[in-house]
Amino acid sequence: MKIQRYRCKPVKVTKAMIHRSVASSTAIETGESVKSLELKLKTGNTRFRNLTLAS
């Protein structure tokens, strides 16, 4: 007897989702708030301005 497994629809990963996950991970390590780290990510980093997120 075969067991049928249902596949979920794949979720499109957005930049906002990536920013949120990076911010929450960094918040856990540094103790800063997630909102402040998200804001820093959204405003851009002057140190590595020529680097972009992979799409």
Phi, psi and omega in degrees: 000131179266140177265126179273128178246134182267135179267139176278154177292137179294142181266131177282121181277125181255167177297325178297321178294320179293316178301316182296317182290321178294317180296318181290323177295316179293324179297322179296319183285322187260338182087002177281167179280150181295320182298317181292322178291321177298319179297318177298319180292321182289325182284342178099155182249122182287341182288319182236054185295331183280351179268141177234163176287145177292144179244000000 
